[in-house]
Amino acid sequence: MVQTLGVAVVGFGWMGRVHTQAYARVPHHFPGLSLRPELVAVADEVPGRAEEAAAQYGFAAAHRDWREVAADPRVRAVSIAAPNFLHREIGLAMAEAGKHIWIEKPVGLTAEDARAVSDAVTKAGVQGTVGFNYRGAPAVAAARQLIASGEIGTVTHVRIRLFSDYAAHPEGALTWRYERERGGSGVLGDLASHGVDLARFLLGEIEALTADTAIFLPRRARPTGATAGHTRATGGELGPVENEDYVNCLLRFASGARGVLEACRVSVGEQNNYGFEVHGTKGAVFWDFRRMGELGVSRGTSYQDQPVSTVYVGPGDGEYAAFQPGSANSMGYDDLKVIEAHHFLRSIAENTPYGATLADAVHSAAALDAMSRSAEQGAWVSLA
């Protein structure tokens, strides 16, 4: 029997829209799910934004204050897509109100924030899903299975990259993203958090790391009005960029494997260049987010001069079959958020975690904190 679940979205910038659209699409791609989301409420502090969302998507109520969502008994599950500095406060309040939460990474500004939300969810007995969407790509699921099967031998080393140009323009507005108190650790929380999650998802726990960071565009103009996404600003008062544009990090895994993780938000010429290269004693596997349905795979017994084949994922790989009937049909970013929404709703329906959890967010945040300490100290930091 299918039951209705009242859901709300807090924060209606681009990510809030993506969550909302994912809720609408879940029943089409996963018709066997026993819960159907009903859009009960939306909250955003920008005047008029929540009302526009309600008119466009059909939310029953629109609010400026997210606390009204917490107090609404019709709401049983909440998407938290507000800025990073609000994650802890909103996450705690929603969990304490007995509401399941789907929260965007990095779940606050520090590992302490992520741990506080995780503890609140556990104490309240509700489910918590985190927005580590790249692990949901069917090709990533296929790569994980390939690695676990031993087909590429024992993993020796991995390189994970997350390069983007979203902050490369010198006229990019000095929004909350560039402030330490509201945006946290800059590109670490924004992109490297995904890299840490992919590293753990594919290869297991990280034992120690050492990192270096940099700010390449040290000053930006303050915006004169409300912002969404990566707005440009000209003529405004210049202010300092307080958090990192770039990080590179060496990783040691508990398995003995080594890794390199590099992330940058000001990489001119790079648009969402995210991916990994995993090497083993018998082969390798490669993935590029921009060619999301493909894997480069090298396997065999040649070792030297061993070729790399392109493998197209298809039904049987992750959740691919919910979207396309045959290999090499394309999927997109929004499909990954539909997969997340499905994991979230299934977790609630079965009272069992599926997908990335708040425990994963805590591990990722601990690694980010360790990167910051390492960059300050110029030394290796243990995560054990």
Salt bridges, closest charged atoms under 4 A:
ASP44 OD2 - ARG49 NH1 3.43
ASP65 OD1 - ARG67 NH1 3.06
GLU68 OE1 - HIS63 ND1 3.11
ASP72 OD2 - ARG74 NH2 2.82
GLU89 OE2 - ARG67 NH2 2.98
GLU104 OE2 - HIS19 NE2 2.76
GLU104 OE2 - LYS337 NZ 2.85
GLU112 OE2 - ARG88 NH1 3.83
ASP113 OD1 - ARG88 NH1 2.86
GLU151 OE1 - ARG299 NH1 2.93
GLU179 OE1 - ARG182 NE 2.78
ASP190 OD1 - LYS105 NZ 3.11
ASP197 OD1 - ARG135 NH2 2.81
GLU205 OE2 - ARG200 NH2 2.84
GLU205 OE1 - HIS363 ND1 3.71
GLU244 OE1 - ARG180 NH1 3.33
ASP245 OD1 - ARG265 NE 2.71
GLU277 OE2 - ARG161 NH1 3.52
ASP288 OD2 - ARG161 NH2 3.42
ASP288 OD2 - ARG290 NH2 2.86
GLU294 OE1 - ARG291 NE 3.03
GLU319 OE2 - HIS342 ND1 3.90
GLU319 OE2 - HIS343 NE2 3.68
ASP335 OD1 - ARG25 NH2 2.54
GLU340 OE2 - LYS337 NZ 3.10
GLU350 OE2 - ARG346 NE 3.03
ASP360 OD2 - ARG135 NH2 3.63
ASP360 OD1 - ARG200 NH1 3.18
